[in-house]
Amino acid sequence: MGLLIRFARQWVAGETLDEAVLAARAANARGIRALLNYLGEHYRERGPVEATVREYLGIVARLRDAGIHGDVSVKPTQLGILIGREYALAQTIPIVEAARAAGGVLWVDMEAASTVPDTLWVHERLFEAYGRVGLCLQANLRRTRDDLSRLLDRGAPIRLVKGAYRETPDVAFTGRAEIDREYLAHLETLFREGRDFEVASHDGRIVARALELAKDHATPFEFAMLKGVRDPLKADLVAQGHRVTEYIPYGPSWLPYFTRRLRERPRNVVTMLRSLVSG
Ligand SMILES: Cc1cc2nc3c(=O)[nH]c(=O)nc-3n(C[C@H](O)[C@H](O)[C@H](O)COP(=O)(O)OP(=O)(O)OC[C@H]3O[C@@H](n4cnc5c(N)ncnc54)[C@H](O)[C@@H]3O)c2cc1C
């Protein structure tokens, strides 16, 4: 397990807020904004949800006090969406209020397709009441075309990703080529109609297309990538004058996040096995 944690640290800042703050400082030193996520998901009891809310309030205060350029990104199922959407909304409000008071944006991650309707419901209410609440949309989901156009109409900040959850063909595109095609179509829409969106991908072809679109559209946007992935590309984009954000997760419940990262890039499994063998 110790070796596994060592390998996971490529993507996870550590188990404590202190370690996350160090990673956020390191990102800022490279000209990159930090986006902190406290790991944990699928809570069906109020205890862990309410502890998670306290942790996020602590993060926002630490970022502000330490003068770090950064925001937080929350997962709906860690804030109680599986208990009830009204409950999740009530739990998220204090975090939005704290983020807003600190001058930041609250980002909401998107999880499995079954949670999307309630997540949109919570986001809509938060955005109407507070503004400055961003939402992740997944290009693999068939419904995203409609969701994107509704969110653009409202002017909400959007983070576009390919989608990290295994879904069935009735709700999702499942082939790589189809997902990429959808992503690129949404990217065009965002550059045409959006502002303050995040191009969240490590895919060189997607980054290149965004750079091309940025030449024709003066809309403000940023690139977003995960901690531990494509650091030279991040540096390159910063050097070209683009805004870059790094998503930095931390906390003791790192295993599901770690598993998703291994799954999306088989080469990671080979690298991990090699590093485990060589100690
Ligand atoms: C900031 C951020 C936030 C996210 N939030 C969510 C969320 O809320 N919900 C959700 O479902 N998903 C989220 N994701 C994950 C996302 O859905 C994808 O699973 C993940 O980003 C992998 O897709 P990709 O676009 O990077 O491309 P992939 O298809 O994984 O990779 C495409 C290509 O990128 C290149 N590449 C990728 N990794 C590397 C590497 N380490 N070194 C060199 N080249 C590499 C390779 O050329 C690869 O073939 C988030 C991702 C980011 C970056």
The ligand as an SDF file (V2000), in Angstrom:
LIG
                    3D

 53 58  0  0  0  0  0  0  0  0999 V2000
   -9.1210   20.0730  -14.8000 C   0  0  0  0  0  0  0  0  0  0  0  0
   -9.8750   18.8120  -15.0340 C   0  0  0  0  0  0  0  0  0  0  0  0
  -11.0540   18.5770  -14.3540 C   0  0  0  0  0  0  0  0  0  0  0  0
  -11.7770   17.4030  -14.5800 C   0  0  0  0  0  0  0  0  0  0  0  0
  -13.0060   17.2390  -13.9880 N   0  0  0  0  0  0  0  0  0  0  0  0
  -13.7670   16.1750  -14.3320 C   0  0  0  0  0  0  0  0  0  0  0  0
  -15.0940   16.0380  -13.8410 C   0  0  0  0  0  0  0  0  0  0  0  0
  -15.6000   16.8640  -13.0710 O   0  0  0  0  0  0  0  0  0  0  0  0
  -15.8340   14.9750  -14.2760 N   0  0  0  0  0  0  0  0  0  0  0  0
  -15.3220   14.0350  -15.1500 C   0  0  0  0  0  0  0  0  0  0  0  0
  -16.0340   13.1110  -15.5410 O   0  0  0  0  0  0  0  0  0  0  0  0
  -14.0520   14.1400  -15.5840 N   0  0  0  0  0  0  0  0  0  0  0  0
  -13.2690   15.1670  -15.2120 C   0  0  0  0  0  0  0  0  0  0  0  0
  -11.9930   15.2580  -15.6960 N   0  0  0  0  0  0  0  0  0  0  0  0
  -11.3800   14.0840  -16.3760 C   0  0  0  0  0  0  0  0  0  0  0  0
  -11.7310   14.0060  -17.8500 C   0  0  0  0  0  0  0  0  0  0  0  0
  -13.0670   13.6710  -18.0310 O   0  0  0  0  0  0  0  0  0  0  0  0
  -10.8710   12.9340  -18.5440 C   0  0  0  0  0  0  0  0  0  0  0  0
  -11.1450   11.6840  -17.9680 O   0  0  0  0  0  0  0  0  0  0  0  0
   -9.3880   13.1750  -18.4590 C   0  0  0  0  0  0  0  0  0  0  0  0
   -9.0630   14.5340  -18.5490 O   0  0  0  0  0  0  0  0  0  0  0  0
   -8.6880   12.4450  -19.6030 C   0  0  0  0  0  0  0  0  0  0  0  0
   -9.1100   12.9360  -20.8540 O   0  0  0  0  0  0  0  0  0  0  0  0
   -8.1960   13.8880  -21.7680 P   0  0  0  0  0  0  0  0  0  0  0  0
   -9.0800   14.9040  -22.3900 O   0  0  0  0  0  0  0  0  0  0  0  0
   -7.1000   14.4230  -20.9520 O   0  0  0  0  0  0  0  0  0  0  0  0
   -7.6900   12.9840  -22.9220 O   0  0  0  0  0  0  0  0  0  0  0  0
   -7.2790   11.4510  -23.0410 P   0  0  0  0  0  0  0  0  0  0  0  0
   -8.1760   10.8740  -24.0510 O   0  0  0  0  0  0  0  0  0  0  0  0
   -7.1260   10.7670  -21.7160 O   0  0  0  0  0  0  0  0  0  0  0  0
   -5.8350   11.6090  -23.5880 O   0  0  0  0  0  0  0  0  0  0  0  0
   -5.6690   11.9650  -24.9330 C   0  0  0  0  0  0  0  0  0  0  0  0
   -4.2290   12.1490  -25.2760 C   0  0  0  0  0  0  0  0  0  0  0  0
   -3.6370   13.1120  -24.3920 O   0  0  0  0  0  0  0  0  0  0  0  0
   -2.2900   12.8220  -24.2670 C   0  0  0  0  0  0  0  0  0  0  0  0
   -1.9380   12.5730  -22.8540 N   0  0  0  0  0  0  0  0  0  0  0  0
   -2.7770   12.2990  -21.8720 C   0  0  0  0  0  0  0  0  0  0  0  0
   -2.1120   12.1410  -20.7040 N   0  0  0  0  0  0  0  0  0  0  0  0
   -0.8160   12.3360  -21.0020 C   0  0  0  0  0  0  0  0  0  0  0  0
    0.3830   12.3120  -20.2410 C   0  0  0  0  0  0  0  0  0  0  0  0
    0.3800   12.0260  -18.9300 N   0  0  0  0  0  0  0  0  0  0  0  0
    1.5350   12.5670  -20.8700 N   0  0  0  0  0  0  0  0  0  0  0  0
    1.5600   12.8130  -22.1920 C   0  0  0  0  0  0  0  0  0  0  0  0
    0.4590   12.8330  -22.9580 N   0  0  0  0  0  0  0  0  0  0  0  0
   -0.7060   12.6050  -22.3750 C   0  0  0  0  0  0  0  0  0  0  0  0
   -2.0200   11.5960  -25.0870 C   0  0  0  0  0  0  0  0  0  0  0  0
   -1.6840   12.0070  -26.3730 O   0  0  0  0  0  0  0  0  0  0  0  0
   -3.3860   10.9430  -25.1140 C   0  0  0  0  0  0  0  0  0  0  0  0
   -3.5570   10.0390  -26.1620 O   0  0  0  0  0  0  0  0  0  0  0  0
  -11.2620   16.4210  -15.4830 C   0  0  0  0  0  0  0  0  0  0  0  0
  -10.0750   16.6620  -16.1640 C   0  0  0  0  0  0  0  0  0  0  0  0
   -9.3890   17.8420  -15.9660 C   0  0  0  0  0  0  0  0  0  0  0  0
   -8.1340   18.0450  -16.7480 C   0  0  0  0  0  0  0  0  0  0  0  0
  1  2  1  0
  2  3  1  0
  2 52  2  0
  3  4  2  0
  4  5  1  0
  4 50  1  0
  5  6  2  0
  6  7  1  0
  6 13  1  0
  7  8  2  0
  7  9  1  0
  9 10  1  0
 10 11  2  0
 10 12  1  0
 12 13  2  0
 13 14  1  0
 14 15  1  0
 14 50  1  0
 15 16  1  0
 16 17  1  0
 16 18  1  0
 18 19  1  0
 18 20  1  0
 20 21  1  0
 20 22  1  0
 22 23  1  0
 23 24  1  0
 24 25  2  0
 24 26  1  0
 24 27  1  0
 27 28  1  0
 28 29  2  0
 28 30  1  0
 28 31  1  0
 31 32  1  0
 32 33  1  0
 33 34  1  0
 33 48  1  0
 34 35  1  0
 35 36  1  0
 35 46  1  0
 36 37  1  0
 36 45  1  0
 37 38  2  0
 38 39  1  0
 39 40  1  0
 39 45  2  0
 40 41  1  0
 40 42  2  0
 42 43  1  0
 43 44  2  0
 44 45  1  0
 46 47  1  0
 46 48  1  0
 48 49  1  0
 50 51  2  0
 51 52  1  0
 52 53  1  0
M  END
$$$$
